Amino acid sequence: MTNPLEIYQQEIIKHKTELKKLEKRGVMYGWLRFLSIALAFVSLWWIWKNGSYILLPLTVLFIALFLYILAKHLANNSAIENLQRLIGINETEIQVLDHHFTHLPDGLEFKPENHEYANDLDIFGRASLFQFINRCTSEQGKKLFAKWLLDPASSQIIVERQQAVKELSQKLKWRQQLQSYGIAHSINIDTERKIENWLLEDFQFMNKIHWKLLRFILPAISFSFLILYLTGIIPSAIFYPAIFLMLAISFGITKLVTPSFTKLNKVAPQLETLSDSISWIEKGDVKSKLLVELRSKYIEGSVFSSQTIKKLKKILDNTDIRLNPLVFIPLNTFLFWDLQQVMILENWKKENKEHIGDWFHSLAEIESLSSLANLSFNHTDWFFPTISKEHGTVVANSLGHPLIHKEKLVTNSFSTEGNEGLNLITGSNMAGKSTFLRSIGVNMVLAMMGSPVCAGSFTVSNMKVISSMRVSDNLEENTSTFYAELKKLKEVIEAVYRNEKVFLLLDEILRGTNSADRHTGSKALIKQLIHHNAAGLIATHDLELAKLANEFPVQLHNYHFDVQVAGDELYFDYKLKKGVCTSMNASLLMKKIGIEL
């Protein structure tokens, strides 16, 4: 079965079947818990009433049975929650296949105020590329994925990511389980920052000899008092004041160690997610170079990072005993519990100080690769692009816009290479010029991050897109639309003059000024770009600009989108054609809204 929709449907059926079994098992565990604790109380009552202490082992057995069933019940509940998350993941993918994805995170928090193409190509926001592709659950993963969308990778990294994505695209269950762990308790940057800040602090206890000695001396004193009292050597009048003094000392120590625990407060659930996710990665059988390198960040000899993180979580869980006074007071009085835990915590810090940054970053990278793998799995007809070493190369067959529903998608083929890479596209209103520019741009962005692209085949140079398509005024900066466009065009000119590896997407140059200045300025700009061997696409309604191809037949090429008119109706085929457009539709559109021409 290779149809993604059918596979997701089968996964849902399988998970729901297993869910019903676990829910029935959960009911059974509930009754067994009740029965075991009830028998424990009955046996205790019988011992208290009849003095039959011979039944005490039986009571202990019932209590142990209760604890065992409780552990099983909790594990069963965790499995139920995991299945529910997996069902939700597959249901979401079915929605995305039907092009319903605007309920997913849109990544607007990662959108830069000024960027070469982010606004023009719908990289972030509602119905954006980020919203369509991203499946990262951690804040670190989302941030890294956004960075991939904004910054082209090197050719070597692109190839390595492609190999990793191809491998992960075949591991549906593995990818979805990793996503499920992440959904349970989403890891955020604040958690990483809290741990990093804690790691930067000096050791307050373990490097000081008096704390090392008191760690053993104080509990020895408390237990000595207890043994002397129980054996009748010292009376209550001495024992109780002595124990009260030890309790006071323990609370004094607790006040000193509390700041160390407070800094890591509330990170335990996310540590559990981190541990589960990393454990899943450690178990993964991967072969591509990048995935092997990322997995190796978590394994050093026989030491597994997931177990190391579990140790930290266990230490933090142990400190939460303070929330139960009935348990905490005796533990702190006789074992000086907080002192023991802070020594264990600082020892953990000493052993693992150098590794934590890698844990979060590697997980973020694997989540980002998994997102691209999910895209590849959903679109088996998409193509992994070939990265050309020649500048200015864009060779696309059957290329379409990834964010257009498959049923409405019209694809086009296009080719431009080297210093002959400036292309002028004329055409009617609504004929498809802007959409084609965005199709080229978005697929280049995907190619530069290691993703498959919406095309039958795609060869492209390692270039960064620079676009000027959506330009608006800025009241806060007192900037007009025309001036805003001039600023953007200045960035374009400077990048070209610096001989940067860029591909230009310009839509209706200088639209904010009068027609004469617009034509003059556009003509001058195109000539400048030609003289500096710029590569890119320029869309325009100005048919006079197309005549520049007569002056620069090698460097400038004309393409167009046209419209067919039948009576008062317009028909668009959205297909790119060579040459200059001869059919325009503005007059007909104006007549339709009531302008008498």
C-alpha positions in Angstrom: 0.0 0.0 0.0 1.5 3.3 -1.1 -1.5 5.6 -1.0 -0.9 7.9 2.0 -4.7 8.3 2.6 -5.2 4.6 2.8 -2.2 4.1 5.1 -3.4 6.8 7.5 -6.9 5.3 7.5 -5.5 1.8 8.3 -3.3 3.2 11.1 -6.4 4.8 12.7 -8.3 1.5 12.5 -5.4 -0.4 14.0 -4.9 2.2 16.8 -8.6 2.3 17.7 -8.8 -1.5 17.9 -5.8 -1.5 20.3 -7.3 1.4 22.2 -10.5 -0.6 23.0 -8.4 -3.5 24.3 -6.4 -1.2 26.6 -9.6 0.6 27.8 -11.1 -2.8 28.8 -7.8 -3.7 30.5 -8.0 -0.4 32.4 -11.4 -1.2 33.8 -10.0 -4.6 35.0 -7.0 -2.9 36.6 -9.4 -0.5 38.4 -11.4 -3.4 40.0 -8.2 -5.3 40.9 -6.8 -2.2 42.6 -10.0 -1.8 44.6 -10.0 -5.5 45.6 -6.3 -5.6 46.6 -6.5 -2.5 48.8 -9.9 -3.6 50.3 -8.3 -7.0 51.3 -5.3 -5.1 52.8 -7.7 -3.1 55.0 -9.7 -6.1 56.0 -6.6 -8.0 57.0 -5.4 -5.0 59.0 -8.8 -4.7 60.7 -8.7 -8.4 61.6 -5.2 -8.1 63.0 -6.3 -5.1 65.1 -9.4 -6.8 66.4 -8.1 -10.3 67.1 -4.4 -9.6 67.6 -3.5 -12.2 64.9 -0.1 -10.8 63.9 0.5 -13.9 61.9 -1.6 -12.3 59.2 0.7 -9.3 58.9 2.8 -10.8 56.0 -0.5 -11.3 54.1 -1.4 -7.6 54.6 2.1 -6.6 53.3 1.4 -8.9 50.3 -1.9 -7.2 49.5 -0.3 -3.8 49.7 2.5 -4.9 47.4 -0.1 -6.4 45.0 -1.9 -3.0 45.1 1.3 -1.1 44.3 2.1 -3.6 41.4 -1.4 -3.2 39.9 -1.2 0.6 40.3 2.0 0.6 38.3 0.4 -1.5 35.6 -2.6 0.7 35.6 -0.5 3.9 35.2 1.5 2.2 32.3 -1.8 1.2 30.7 -3.1 4.8 31.0 0.1 6.1 29.4 -0.4 3.6 26.5 -4.0 4.8 26.1 -2.9 8.4 25.9 -0.2 7.5 23.4 -2.7 5.8 21.1 -5.1 8.7 21.4 -2.3 11.0 20.3 -1.3 8.7 17.4 -5.0 8.6 16.2 -5.0 12.4 16.3 -1.7 12.6 14.3 -3.2 10.4 11.5 -6.5 12.3 11.5 -4.5 15.5 11.1 -2.6 14.1 8.1 -5.8 13.1 6.4 -7.1 16.7 6.9 -3.8 18.0 5.4 -4.1 15.7 2.4 -7.5 17.3 1.8 -5.8 20.7 2.1 -7.3 21.6 5.5 -4.3 22.7 7.5 -4.9 26.2 8.7 -5.6 25.0 12.3 -1.9 24.0 12.7 0.8 26.3 14.1 1.5 29.1 11.6 5.0 30.1 12.8 4.2 33.9 12.8 6.4 34.3 15.8 9.4 33.4 13.7 8.6 35.8 10.8 11.4 38.4 10.5 10.4 42.0 10.1 12.5 42.3 7.0 13.5 39.4 4.9 14.4 38.8 1.3 11.4 36.6 0.5 9.5 35.5 3.6 6.5 37.9 3.1 6.2 37.5 -0.7 6.3 33.7 -0.7 3.9 33.1 2.3 6.6 31.4 4.4 4.8 32.1 7.7 1.2 32.9 8.7 -2.2 31.5 7.8 -2.1 29.0 4.9 1.7 29.3 4.8 4.5 26.9 3.9 5.5 26.6 7.6 1.9 25.7 8.5 1.7 23.2 5.7 4.9 21.3 6.4 6.0 21.8 10.0 5.4 18.8 12.3 7.9 19.8 15.0 6.5 19.7 18.5 9.4 21.3 20.5 9.9 25.0 20.4 13.5 24.4 19.5 12.4 22.3 16.5 10.0 24.9 15.2 12.6 27.6 15.5 15.2 25.5 13.7 12.6 24.6 11.0 11.8 28.3 10.5 15.6 29.0 10.1 15.8 26.3 7.4 13.0 28.1 5.5 14.8 31.4 5.8 18.4 30.5 5.1 19.6 28.3 2.2 21.9 25.4 3.3 25.2 24.6 1.7 25.0 22.1 -1.2 26.7 19.3 0.9 24.2 19.8 3.7 21.3 19.8 1.2 22.4 16.4 -0.1 22.8 15.0 3.4 19.3 16.2 4.4 17.8 14.7 1.3 19.3 11.3 2.1 18.0 11.6 5.7 14.5 12.7 4.5 14.3 9.8 2.1 15.2 7.3 4.8 12.7 8.8 7.3 9.9 9.0 4.8 9.9 5.2 4.9 9.6 5.1 8.7 6.0 6.2 9.3 5.5 4.5 12.6 8.8 5.7 13.9 8.2 9.3 12.9 4.7 9.3 14.3 5.8 7.9 17.7 8.5 10.6 18.0 5.8 13.2 17.3 3.5 11.6 19.8 6.1 11.8 22.6 6.6 15.5 21.7 2.9 16.3 21.9 2.7 14.8 25.4 4.7 17.7 27.0 6.0 20.1 24.4 9.6 21.0 25.1 10.2 24.8 25.1 13.3 27.0 24.9 12.6 28.3 28.5 13.2 24.8 29.8 16.6 24.6 28.0 17.5 28.0 29.2 16.7 27.1 32.8 18.9 24.1 32.7 21.7 26.0 30.9 21.6 28.8 33.5 21.7 26.2 36.3 24.7 24.5 34.7 26.6 27.8 34.6 26.3 28.3 38.3 29.1 27.2 40.7 28.8 24.1 42.8 27.6 25.3 46.2 27.8 22.0 48.2 29.7 19.1 46.6 33.1 20.9 46.5 33.0 22.0 50.1 34.4 19.5 52.6 32.1 20.4 55.5 29.0 19.5 53.4 30.6 16.3 52.3 31.2 15.4 56.0 27.8 16.6 57.3 26.0 14.6 54.6 27.0 11.5 56.6 27.5 12.8 60.2 24.1 14.4 60.6 22.1 11.3 59.7 24.4 9.2 61.9 23.6 11.5 64.8 19.8 11.3 64.2 19.8 7.5 63.9 22.0 7.2 67.0 19.5 9.1 69.1 16.7 6.9 67.7 18.5 3.7 68.5 19.5 4.9 72.0 15.8 5.8 72.6 14.4 2.6 71.3 16.8 0.5 73.4 15.9 2.5 76.5 19.3 4.0 77.0 18.1 7.6 76.9 14.6 8.8 78.1 12.0 10.8 76.1 13.0 14.0 77.9 16.4 13.8 76.0 15.2 12.1 72.8 12.4 14.5 71.7 14.4 17.8 72.2 17.4 16.2 70.4 15.2 15.1 67.5 13.5 18.5 67.4 17.0 20.1 67.2 18.0 17.8 64.3 14.7 18.7 62.5 15.5 22.4 62.9 19.0 21.8 61.5 17.5 19.9 58.5 15.0 22.7 57.8 17.9 25.2 57.9 19.7 23.2 55.3 16.5 22.9 53.3 16.4 26.7 53.2 19.9 26.8 51.7 19.3 24.1 49.1 15.8 25.2 47.9 17.1 27.8 45.4 19.0 25.0 43.5 15.7 23.1 43.1 13.6 26.1 42.4 15.7 26.9 39.3 14.6 23.6 37.8 11.0 23.8 39.0 8.4 22.5 36.6 10.8 21.1 34.0 10.3 17.4 35.1 7.4 16.7 32.6 9.4 18.1 29.7 12.4 16.1 30.8 10.2 13.0 30.6 9.3 14.0 27.0 13.0 14.6 26.2 14.0 11.3 27.7 11.2 9.4 25.8 12.1 11.1 22.5 15.8 10.5 22.9 15.3 6.9 23.9 13.2 6.4 20.7 16.0 8.0 18.6 18.6 5.8 20.3 16.6 2.7 19.4 16.2 3.8 15.8 18.0 1.8 13.1 19.4 4.6 10.8 21.8 4.5 8.0 22.1 7.9 6.3 25.1 9.9 7.3 23.3 12.8 8.9 20.9 10.6 11.0 23.8 8.5 12.2 25.7 11.6 13.3 22.6 13.0 15.1 21.9 9.7 16.8 25.6 9.5 18.0 25.1 12.7 20.0 23.0 10.6 22.4 25.3 7.6 22.7 28.7 7.7 24.2 30.1 4.2 24.7 27.7 2.4 26.9 26.1 5.6 28.2 22.7 6.5 26.8 21.5 10.1 27.1 17.9 9.0 27.7 19.0 7.2 30.9 21.0 10.2 32.0 18.0 12.5 31.6 15.8 10.0 33.5 18.3 10.2 36.4 17.8 14.0 36.5 14.1 13.6 36.4 14.2 11.1 39.2 16.3 13.5 41.3 13.7 16.3 40.7 10.9 13.9 41.5 12.6 12.9 44.8 12.8 16.6 45.8 9.0 16.8 45.4 8.6 14.6 48.4 8.7 17.9 50.4 5.2 18.4 49.2 4.1 15.6 51.5 4.9 16.6 55.1 4.1 13.1 56.5 6.9 11.6 54.4 9.2 14.6 54.1 9.6 15.4 57.9 10.9 12.0 59.0 13.1 11.7 55.9 14.6 15.1 56.4 15.0 14.5 60.2 16.8 11.2 59.9 18.3 11.2 56.4 18.6 14.9 55.8 16.9 14.2 52.5 17.3 17.6 50.9 21.1 17.6 51.6 21.4 14.2 50.0 19.4 15.2 46.9 21.3 18.4 46.3 24.6 16.5 46.5 23.3 14.0 44.0 22.0 16.8 41.8 25.3 18.6 41.7 27.1 15.4 41.0 24.8 14.9 38.0 25.6 18.4 36.9 29.4 17.7 37.1 29.1 14.6 34.9 26.8 16.0 32.2 27.6 19.7 32.0 29.0 19.4 28.4 26.3 17.5 26.7 22.9 19.2 27.3 23.1 21.7 24.4 23.6 18.8 21.9 20.5 17.0 23.3 18.1 19.8 22.5 19.7 20.8 19.2 19.9 17.3 17.8 16.3 16.6 18.7 15.3 19.8 16.9 17.2 18.8 13.8 15.6 15.3 13.8 12.1 16.8 14.2 12.8 19.1 11.3 14.0 16.3 9.1 11.0 14.2 10.2 8.7 17.1 9.1 10.3 17.1 5.6 10.0 13.3 5.6 6.3 13.6 6.3 5.9 16.0 3.4 7.7 13.5 1.1 5.5 10.6 2.4 2.3 12.6 1.7 3.5 13.6 -1.8 5.1 10.6 -3.4 5.1 12.3 -6.8 7.3 15.2 -5.7 10.9 15.2 -6.7 14.1 15.6 -4.8 16.0 18.3 -6.7 19.4 18.1 -8.2 21.8 20.8 -7.0 23.7 22.3 -10.0 27.2 23.7 -9.6 26.5 26.2 -12.4 25.2 29.6 -11.2 21.8 30.8 -12.3 20.3 27.3 -13.2 16.6 26.6 -12.8 15.4 23.7 -14.9 11.9 22.6 -13.9 9.4 20.1 -15.4 5.8 20.0 -14.4 6.4 22.5 -11.6 3.5 23.7 -9.4 2.8 25.6 -6.3 2.9 23.4 -3.2 0.1 25.3 -1.4 -2.4 24.9 -4.2 -4.8 22.0 -3.9 -3.9 19.1 -6.3 -7.3 19.2 -8.0 -6.8 22.9 -8.9 -3.0 22.8 -9.6 -1.7 23.7 -13.0 2.0 22.9 -13.6 4.5 24.5 -15.9 7.9 23.7 -17.3 10.6 26.3 -17.3 14.4 26.5 -17.9 17.0 29.2 -17.4 20.8 28.8 -17.0 23.9 30.8 -16.4 24.4 34.3 -17.6 21.4 34.1 -19.9 19.2 34.0 -16.9 17.0 37.1 -16.9 13.4 36.3 -18.0 10.5 38.7 -18.6 7.0 37.5 -18.2 4.1 39.5 -19.7 0.5 38.6 -19.5 -3.1 39.5 -18.6 -4.5 40.3 -15.2 -5.2 37.1 -13.2 -3.5 34.9 -15.9 -1.0 33.4 -13.5 2.2 35.6 -13.6 2.5 36.2 -9.8 1.5 32.6 -9.0 4.2 31.3 -11.3 6.8 33.5 -9.7 5.8 32.3 -6.3 5.9 28.7 -7.5 9.5 29.1 -8.6 10.4 30.8 -5.4 8.7 28.5 -3.0 10.2 25.4 -4.7 13.6 27.0 -4.6 13.2 27.6 -0.8 12.2 23.9 -0.4 15.2 22.8 -2.5 17.6 24.9 -0.5 16.5 23.2 2.8 16.8 19.6 1.6 13.1 19.0 0.9 11.4 17.4 -2.1 9.7 19.9 -4.4 6.4 20.1 -6.2 7.7 19.1 -9.6 8.3 16.2 -11.9 12.0 17.1 -12.0 14.0 20.1 -10.7 17.6 21.1 -11.2 18.7 24.3 -9.4 21.8 26.2 -8.4 22.5 26.9 -4.8 21.0 30.4 -4.7 19.0 32.5 -2.3 15.7 34.0 -3.6 15.3 37.8 -3.4 11.8 39.0 -4.2 9.9 42.2 -4.6 6.3 41.3 -5.0 4.1 42.5 -2.1 5.1 46.0 -1.1 3.1 48.1 1.3 3.4 51.4 3.1 4.5 51.7 6.7 2.7 54.4 8.7 4.9 53.9 11.8 8.0 54.6 9.7 6.2 57.2 7.5 7.1 55.1 4.5 5.1 55.3 1.3 4.5 52.2 -0.9 6.7 53.6 -3.6 9.6 54.3 -1.2 9.2 50.9 0.4 9.6 49.3 -3.1 12.6 51.5 -3.8 14.2 50.2 -0.6 13.5 46.6 -1.7 14.9 47.3 -5.1 18.0 48.8 -3.6 18.6 45.6 -1.7 18.2 43.7 -5.0 20.7 45.9 -6.8 23.3 45.8 -4.0 23.1 41.9 -3.9 23.6 41.7 -7.6 26.5 44.2 -7.5 28.1 42.1 -4.8 27.9 39.1 -7.1 25.9 37.1 -4.6 24.4 33.8 -5.6 20.8 35.1 -5.8 17.7 34.5 -8.0 15.4 37.5 -8.4 11.6 37.5 -8.5 10.3 40.9 -9.3 6.6 41.6 -9.9 5.4 44.8 -11.5 8.5 47.0 -10.9 7.9 50.6 -9.7 4.1 50.3 -9.6 3.8 53.3 -7.2 4.8 56.0 -9.7 3.4 57.4 -13.0 3.5 55.3 -16.2 6.3 57.3 -17.9 8.7 57.1 -14.9 7.7 53.6 -14.3 8.7 52.5 -17.9 11.9 54.5 -17.8 12.9 53.2 -14.4 12.0 49.6 -15.2 13.9 49.7 -18.4 17.0 51.1 -16.7 16.9 48.5 -13.9 16.5 45.6 -16.3 19.6 46.8 -18.3 21.6 47.1 -15.1 20.6 43.6 -14.1 21.6 42.3 -17.5 25.0 44.0 -17.4 25.7 42.3 -14.0 24.6 38.9 -15.2 21.6 38.7 -12.9 19.4 35.6 -12.9 15.6 35.7 -12.2 12.1 36.4 -13.4 10.4 39.8 -13.9 6.6 40.0 -14.3 5.1 43.1 -16.0 2.1 44.5 -17.8 4.4 46.8 -19.7 4.7 45.2 -23.2 7.2 47.8 -24.3 9.8 46.3 -21.9 9.6 43.0 -23.9 11.3 44.9 -26.8 14.6 44.8 -24.7 15.0 41.2 -25.9 15.8 42.6 -29.3 18.7 44.5 -27.8 19.8 41.7 -25.5 18.7 38.5 -27.4 21.1 36.2 -25.4 20.6 37.7 -21.9 16.8 38.4 -21.9 14.0 36.0 -22.7 10.3 36.7 -23.1 7.5 34.5 -21.7 3.9 35.1 -21.2 0.5 34.0 -19.8 -2.5 34.8 -21.9 -6.3 34.7 -21.8 -8.9 33.5 -24.2 -12.1 35.6 -24.6 -15.4 34.1 -25.7 -18.1 36.8 -25.8 -18.0 38.5 -22.4 -16.3 35.6 -20.6 -12.6 35.1 -19.9 -10.8 31.7 -19.9 -7.4 31.1 -18.3 -5.3 28.1 -18.9 -2.4 29.3 -16.5 0.2 27.8 -18.9 3.5 29.5 -19.5 4.3 30.2 -23.1 7.3 31.6 -24.9 7.1 35.1 -26.5 5.2 38.3 -25.7 1.6 38.3 -24.6 -0.8 39.7 -27.3 -4.1 39.3 -25.4 -4.9 41.5 -22.4 -8.1 41.6 -20.4 -8.1 44.8 -18.4 -10.6 46.5 -20.7 -13.1 43.7 -20.5 -12.8 43.5 -16.7 -13.4 47.2 -16.4 -16.5 46.9 -18.5 -17.8 44.1 -16.3 -17.8 46.4 -13.3 -19.5 49.2 -15.1 -16.8 51.5 -16.4 -17.9 52.8 -19.8 -15.0 52.7 -22.2 
